[in-house]
Amino acid sequence: MKQGDVIFTNQDGEIQIKCPICQSERIETRNIGMKAGGTLGAAAGATAGIAGAMSGAEAGAAVGLAGGPVGVAIGGLFGAIMGGLVGAAAGGSAGAGIGKIVDDTMLENYYCLDCDHSFGKQDI
């Protein structure tokens, strides 16, 4: 590591970042875009999953038909719940991925705990 390097590899081989202002190694990653993207994606995915849950409920009810009225009810409920959960998981994952790209390219994702300076990869 040369004097003034902001990105370096520590003794364990891990890549670390130093503050470009005070050269502190006490840097926190904020991940605002990833958190917001994950939340919005999960909400959108759950909404889409609920729409898909209707078809899932129909499919579950059809499978549960062999079990009589109780089977139809349980199958329909299970299909609806699974549709919502799968949609939320897929949307949350996609949203977090997009949010990470936003964090890395557009936002000041790093925060120095020593001098309170916020900076992004474009500043490194």
Legacy VTK file of the C-alpha trace (Angstrom):
# vtk DataFile Version 3.0
C-alpha trace
ASCII
DATASET POLYDATA
POINTS 124 float
0.000 0.000 0.000
1.359 3.393 -0.979
0.782 6.546 1.050
-2.484 8.135 -0.110
-4.071 4.932 -1.453
-7.771 4.866 -0.609
-8.463 1.244 -1.558
-6.021 -1.333 -0.218
-5.738 -4.969 0.805
-5.241 -5.674 4.503
-3.078 -8.443 5.997
-5.917 -10.984 5.647
-6.250 -10.249 1.924
-9.569 -8.388 2.325
-10.140 -5.247 0.284
-10.631 -2.212 2.512
-11.399 1.431 1.883
-9.934 4.488 3.588
-11.543 7.890 3.891
-10.214 10.213 1.163
-10.254 13.131 3.649
-8.706 11.804 6.885
-7.344 8.420 5.679
-9.243 6.596 8.439
-9.980 2.909 7.938
-13.134 3.165 10.072
-15.610 3.213 7.173
-19.245 2.193 7.339
-21.279 1.138 4.299
-24.712 2.760 4.308
-26.501 0.703 1.569
-29.435 3.105 1.353
-30.287 2.127 -2.227
-30.121 -1.572 -1.465
-32.413 -1.257 1.563
-34.917 0.950 -0.259
-34.801 -1.204 -3.384
-35.334 -4.377 -1.373
-38.305 -2.891 0.463
-39.945 -1.468 -2.655
-39.207 -4.640 -4.615
-40.718 -6.832 -1.910
-43.861 -4.689 -1.835
-44.168 -4.753 -5.629
-43.425 -8.464 -5.710
-46.011 -9.189 -3.031
-48.585 -7.180 -4.970
-47.794 -9.098 -8.135
-47.691 -12.285 -6.077
-51.199 -11.638 -4.786
-52.417 -11.400 -8.373
-50.613 -14.656 -9.073
-52.006 -16.030 -5.837
-55.460 -16.071 -7.342
-54.319 -18.559 -9.943
-52.333 -20.342 -7.240
-55.444 -20.535 -5.102
-57.378 -21.981 -8.021
-54.641 -24.539 -8.668
-54.425 -25.375 -4.963
-58.173 -25.743 -4.773
-58.138 -28.047 -7.789
-55.447 -30.223 -6.188
-57.311 -30.153 -2.878
-60.532 -31.210 -4.595
-59.632 -34.828 -3.912
-59.754 -34.040 -0.201
-63.278 -32.690 -0.301
-64.398 -29.262 0.901
-61.678 -29.033 3.546
-59.038 -29.954 0.952
-60.320 -27.254 -1.407
-60.145 -24.625 1.344
-56.686 -25.637 2.548
-55.343 -26.036 -0.989
-56.693 -22.630 -2.007
-55.285 -20.933 1.084
-51.896 -22.602 0.662
-51.751 -21.624 -3.021
-52.575 -17.999 -2.213
-49.995 -17.757 0.568
-47.274 -19.326 -1.557
-48.028 -16.948 -4.449
-47.622 -13.917 -2.178
-44.448 -15.206 -0.526
-42.745 -16.201 -3.762
-43.630 -12.849 -5.334
-42.310 -10.895 -2.340
-39.062 -12.868 -2.241
-38.432 -12.462 -5.967
-39.288 -8.755 -5.918
-37.182 -8.096 -2.831
-34.179 -9.837 -4.328
-34.476 -7.977 -7.626
-35.011 -4.644 -5.877
-31.991 -5.138 -3.620
-29.837 -5.966 -6.639
-30.901 -2.810 -8.425
-30.429 -0.812 -5.217
-26.859 -2.104 -4.879
-26.083 -0.861 -8.387
-27.497 2.552 -7.415
-25.410 2.513 -4.213
-22.242 1.684 -6.128
-22.695 4.155 -8.971
-24.812 7.101 -7.836
-24.932 7.457 -4.054
-22.347 8.332 -1.447
-22.482 4.850 0.055
-19.492 5.107 2.408
-19.391 7.016 5.694
-16.263 7.789 7.705
-16.831 7.220 11.409
-13.940 9.521 12.326
-14.565 12.702 10.303
-18.261 12.206 9.292
-17.398 12.470 5.591
-19.714 10.673 3.144
-18.256 9.534 -0.171
-18.965 7.184 -3.032
-16.943 5.000 -5.342
-16.687 7.898 -7.759
-14.703 9.786 -5.073
-12.178 6.995 -4.555
LINES 1 125
124 0 1 2 3 4 5 6 7 8 9 10 11 12 13 14 15 16 17 18 19 20 21 22 23 24 25 26 27 28 29 30 31 32 33 34 35 36 37 38 39 40 41 42 43 44 45 46 47 48 49 50 51 52 53 54 55 56 57 58 59 60 61 62 63 64 65 66 67 68 69 70 71 72 73 74 75 76 77 78 79 80 81 82 83 84 85 86 87 88 89 90 91 92 93 94 95 96 97 98 99 100 101 102 103 104 105 106 107 108 109 110 111 112 113 114 115 116 117 118 119 120 121 122 123
